[in-house]
Amino acid sequence: MTSPAPEQAVPFGESDWEALRAAARDAMSRAYAPYSRYPVGVAARVDDGRTITGCNVENASYGLSLCAECGLVSTLQATGGGRLTHFTCVDGTGSILVPCGRCRQLLYEFGGPELLLETPDGRRTLDEMLPQSFGPQHLG
Ligand SMILES: O=c1ccn([C@H]2C[C@H](O)[C@@H](CO)O2)c(=O)[nH]1
């Protein structure tokens, strides 16, 4: 018996994207961003069906600030690991934001080229947002 493809195993429709954005906005409302005053929230679906979130956490030593995606990948591991399949990021107004370059690399580690991201121009694979990526495959 063959296993269904992951996208068939856990269907993901428009209402799921809406729920993911709502989770990201909720996380954004708890961001700690007193220096930039630019709160960010992220949410992702994991291949086992759970939803995880993160928010940015800044620091008085500005360069130590953590992007929301840092919290998300930490939560991913702390709650059981798995692969990211769908991802969204919102700014302080709740509008869709593209993750910064460093965070695309963080996402690549746990989602790979097939991870689907929302952007202001529609949904894109991570392969489109971070082409010719360096990743675990290069390290053998
Ligand atoms: O993908 C991104 C881009 C920016 N930020 C945060 C970092 C900083 O706290 C604030 C302004 O750059 O936004 C994120 O959390 N994720």
Ligand as a Chemical Component Dictionary entry (heavy atoms), coordinates in Angstrom:
data_LIG
# 
_chem_comp.id                   LIG 
_chem_comp.type                 NON-POLYMER 
_chem_comp.pdbx_formal_charge   0 
_chem_comp.three_letter_code    LIG 
# 
loop_
_chem_comp_atom.comp_id 
_chem_comp_atom.atom_id 
_chem_comp_atom.alt_atom_id 
_chem_comp_atom.type_symbol 
_chem_comp_atom.charge 
_chem_comp_atom.model_Cartn_x 
_chem_comp_atom.model_Cartn_y 
_chem_comp_atom.model_Cartn_z 
_chem_comp_atom.pdbx_ordinal 
LIG O1 O1 O 0 10.960 38.464 8.198  1  
LIG C1 C1 C 0 11.043 39.281 9.125  2  
LIG C2 C2 C 0 11.441 40.631 8.939  3  
LIG C3 C3 C 0 11.517 41.447 10.025 4  
LIG N1 N1 N 0 11.214 40.991 11.281 5  
LIG C4 C4 C 0 11.330 41.868 12.453 6  
LIG C5 C5 C 0 12.753 42.078 12.922 7  
LIG C6 C6 C 0 12.632 43.387 13.678 8  
LIG O2 O2 O 0 12.226 43.102 15.014 9  
LIG C7 C7 C 0 11.493 44.107 12.973 10 
LIG C8 C8 C 0 11.974 45.249 12.087 11 
LIG O3 O3 O 0 12.948 44.804 11.183 12 
LIG O4 O4 O 0 10.832 43.148 12.168 13 
LIG C9 C9 C 0 10.787 39.696 11.482 14 
LIG O5 O5 O 0 10.480 39.294 12.618 15 
LIG N2 N2 N 0 10.724 38.881 10.403 16 
# 
loop_
_chem_comp_bond.comp_id 
_chem_comp_bond.atom_id_1 
_chem_comp_bond.atom_id_2 
_chem_comp_bond.value_order 
_chem_comp_bond.pdbx_ordinal 
LIG O1 C1 DOUB 1  
LIG C1 C2 SING 2  
LIG C1 N2 SING 3  
LIG C2 C3 DOUB 4  
LIG C3 N1 SING 5  
LIG N1 C4 SING 6  
LIG N1 C9 SING 7  
LIG C4 C5 SING 8  
LIG C4 O4 SING 9  
LIG C5 C6 SING 10 
LIG C6 O2 SING 11 
LIG C6 C7 SING 12 
LIG C7 C8 SING 13 
LIG C7 O4 SING 14 
LIG C8 O3 SING 15 
LIG C9 O5 DOUB 16 
LIG C9 N2 SING 17 
# 
